[in-house]
Each structure stands twice: as structure tokens, then as C-alpha cells.
Amino acid sequence: QVQLVESGGGLVQTGGSLRLSCAASGGTLSNDNMGWFRQAPGKEREFVAGIRARFLNTLYGDSVKGRFIISRDNAKNTVYLLMNSLEPEDTAVYYCAAGALLLTLYPNQYHYWGQGTQVTVSS
């Protein structure tokens, strides 16, 4: 059973940057399509970014295009989310997900989830 652990969240001012990490244990991520999602209080879980297992194609949610970058290091069994030009609207709990058959923005297609890491952007 793959276990995912996110880290790197915290408090940052508007315009700042953070890099989130998602480390896997109990299995390898090298064959998994990976995704980052976020959920703000009172809102539905929102797709942020995804990356394919092979060929490293990426997909981004409209609200983060041009600001966030997803990457992976299969040797370290880790996926990253570099978040630049952060805005208060980016405040949410960020979740890492794995196990989707395709690169997809639908959360119900992912089988494994981390516990989440809080990102708070102050204005």
C-alpha cells in the first residue's frame, strides 16, 4: 500500500513562493500518474496540477497556470509543487494523490492520498 506524505506548507505573504513535496513509501511512484489538489474551507476539492508517470506531460488548473510548476524525481520517489506569485486565494490544504490510470483532473480517479499540508497566504 502506497503512503503519501506532503510537506512544505506554511504561511507566506502575497507574492511569495513555497515548494511542496510529496514523498511516497510502501511502493514506487515511478509508474504512477500524480496529482496535486487543494481544498479551501467550504469549497470542493480543486485540481491544481498533475504529471504523467512517463514522458512527464503536465496538466494545470486554470487558476494556477503560469504560476505553479509540478515536477517529479522518481529516484527520490517524490513529487514537487513549486508555487510562485502566491495569492490569498491560494490558501487551502494541499493534497498529493497517486494511482490514476490517466493524467486527470478528477479526484475520484486517484487511489492514494496524503494527509494534506496547509498553505496560508496573507494579504
C-alpha positions as CSV (number, residue, x, y, z in Angstrom):
1,Q,0.0,0.0,0.0
2,V,1.5,3.3,-1.1
3,Q,1.5,6.0,1.6
4,L,2.0,9.7,0.6
5,V,3.3,12.4,2.9
6,E,3.1,16.0,2.0
7,S,5.4,18.7,3.4
8,G,6.5,22.2,2.8
9,G,3.3,24.1,3.6
10,G,3.2,27.2,5.8
11,L,2.4,30.9,6.0
12,V,3.7,33.2,3.2
13,Q,2.9,36.7,2.1
14,T,1.2,37.6,-1.1
15,G,3.7,37.3,-4.0
16,G,5.8,34.8,-2.2
17,S,6.7,31.2,-3.1
18,L,6.6,27.8,-1.5
19,R,7.6,24.4,-2.6
20,L,5.6,21.4,-1.6
21,S,6.9,17.9,-1.5
22,C,5.1,14.6,-1.6
23,A,7.1,11.6,-0.6
24,A,5.9,8.0,-1.1
25,S,6.6,5.0,1.0
26,G,5.4,1.4,0.6
27,G,5.8,1.5,-3.1
28,T,7.3,3.3,-6.0
29,L,5.8,6.3,-7.7
30,S,7.7,5.9,-11.0
31,N,4.8,4.2,-12.7
32,D,2.1,6.5,-11.2
33,N,0.4,9.5,-12.6
34,M,0.5,12.0,-9.8
35,G,-1.7,15.0,-8.9
36,W,-1.9,17.9,-6.5
37,F,-5.3,19.1,-5.3
38,R,-6.3,21.7,-2.8
39,Q,-9.4,22.3,-0.7
40,A,-10.3,25.6,1.0
41,P,-12.9,25.7,3.8
42,G,-16.4,25.4,2.5
43,K,-15.2,24.6,-1.0
44,E,-14.9,21.4,-3.1
45,R,-11.5,19.8,-3.7
46,E,-9.9,21.5,-6.7
47,F,-7.4,20.1,-9.2
48,V,-4.1,22.1,-9.1
49,A,-1.6,20.1,-11.2
50,G,-0.8,16.7,-12.5
51,I,2.2,14.9,-14.0
52,R,2.3,11.7,-16.0
53,A,4.4,8.7,-15.0
54,R,6.1,8.6,-18.3
55,F,7.0,11.3,-20.7
56,L,6.4,13.8,-17.9
57,N,3.4,15.5,-19.5
58,T,1.9,18.0,-17.1
59,L,-1.6,19.5,-16.6
60,Y,-2.6,22.5,-14.6
61,G,-5.7,24.0,-13.3
62,D,-6.7,27.3,-14.9
63,S,-6.2,29.3,-11.6
64,V,-2.6,28.3,-11.3
65,K,-1.3,28.2,-14.8
66,G,1.9,30.2,-15.3
67,R,2.4,30.4,-11.5
68,F,2.8,26.8,-10.3
69,I,5.1,24.1,-11.6
70,I,4.8,20.4,-10.9
71,S,7.8,18.1,-11.2
72,R,8.9,14.7,-10.0
73,D,12.1,12.9,-9.0
74,N,11.5,9.2,-9.4
75,A,14.9,8.3,-7.9
76,K,13.7,10.0,-4.7
77,N,10.1,8.8,-5.0
78,T,9.0,12.4,-4.6
79,V,6.7,14.8,-6.4
80,Y,7.0,18.6,-6.0
81,L,4.8,21.6,-6.5
82,L,6.6,24.9,-6.8
83,M,4.1,27.7,-6.1
84,N,5.1,31.2,-7.2
85,S,3.3,34.5,-7.1
86,L,1.0,33.2,-4.3
87,E,-2.3,35.0,-3.7
88,P,-4.7,34.8,-0.7
89,E,-7.0,32.8,-3.0
90,D,-4.4,30.0,-3.0
91,T,-4.9,29.5,0.8
92,A,-6.0,25.9,1.2
93,V,-5.0,22.4,2.4
94,Y,-2.9,20.9,-0.4
95,Y,-3.1,17.2,-1.1
96,C,-1.0,14.8,-3.1
97,A,-2.6,12.0,-5.0
98,A,-1.4,9.0,-6.9
99,G,-2.7,5.9,-8.8
100,A,-4.8,7.3,-11.6
101,L,-4.7,5.3,-14.8
102,L,-4.6,8.5,-16.8
103,L,-3.4,12.1,-16.2
104,T,-6.7,13.5,-15.0
105,L,-8.1,16.4,-13.0
106,Y,-10.9,14.3,-11.4
107,P,-10.1,13.4,-7.8
108,N,-12.1,10.2,-7.8
109,Q,-9.7,8.7,-10.3
110,Y,-6.8,8.7,-7.9
111,H,-6.5,5.9,-5.4
112,Y,-3.9,7.1,-2.9
113,W,-4.0,10.4,-1.0
114,G,-1.8,12.1,1.5
115,Q,-3.0,13.8,4.7
116,G,-2.5,17.3,3.3
117,T,-0.4,20.3,4.2
118,Q,-1.8,23.7,5.0
119,V,-0.8,26.7,2.8
120,T,-1.8,30.1,4.0
121,V,-1.2,33.3,2.0
122,S,-1.6,36.5,3.9
123,S,-2.5,39.8,2.1
